[in-house]
Amino acid sequence: MAALTRVKTVSPDLPEYIMEKDLARVALRRAKVGNLSDEGWKEVIDLINKKVGDE
């Protein structure tokens, strides 16, 4: 939520993870090209939560 208040900034804990995970970059690029909606992102988050559990 804090990231929503900053404009054009990435949370400091994410760049290293994104650069280490090739498929994270693929997923983000596809989401960008496809202009994934907030509802689409909610579905992605739900899928991730099923795999890793809610935090």
C-alpha positions in Angstrom: 0.0 0.0 0.0 2.8 2.4 0.7 4.0 2.0 -2.8 0.8 3.5 -4.0 1.6 6.8 -2.4 4.9 7.1 -4.2 5.0 8.0 -7.9 7.4 6.2 -10.3 9.3 4.4 -7.5 9.8 0.7 -6.9 9.7 -0.6 -3.3 13.4 -1.1 -2.3 12.9 -4.9 -1.5 11.8 -5.7 -5.1 14.5 -4.8 -7.7 17.0 -7.5 -6.5 14.2 -10.2 -6.5 13.0 -9.2 -10.0 16.5 -9.2 -11.4 17.2 -12.7 -9.9 14.0 -14.3 -11.3 13.8 -14.4 -15.1 10.1 -15.5 -15.0 9.2 -12.5 -12.8 10.5 -10.2 -15.5 8.6 -12.2 -18.2 5.4 -12.0 -16.1 5.7 -8.3 -15.5 6.5 -7.5 -19.2 3.5 -9.6 -20.3 1.3 -7.8 -17.8 2.5 -4.5 -19.0 2.0 -5.3 -22.7 -1.4 -6.7 -22.0 -2.3 -3.8 -19.8 -3.3 -6.2 -17.0 -6.2 -4.7 -14.9 -6.4 -4.5 -11.2 -8.8 -7.4 -11.3 -6.2 -9.4 -13.3 -3.6 -8.6 -10.7 -6.0 -9.7 -7.9 -6.3 -13.1 -9.7 -2.5 -13.3 -9.9 -2.2 -12.6 -6.2 -4.9 -15.2 -5.4 -2.9 -17.8 -7.4 0.3 -16.9 -5.6 -1.4 -17.0 -2.2 -2.6 -20.6 -3.0 1.0 -21.6 -3.7 2.8 -19.8 -0.9 0.1 -19.1 1.6 -1.3 -15.8 2.9 1.1 -13.5 4.7 
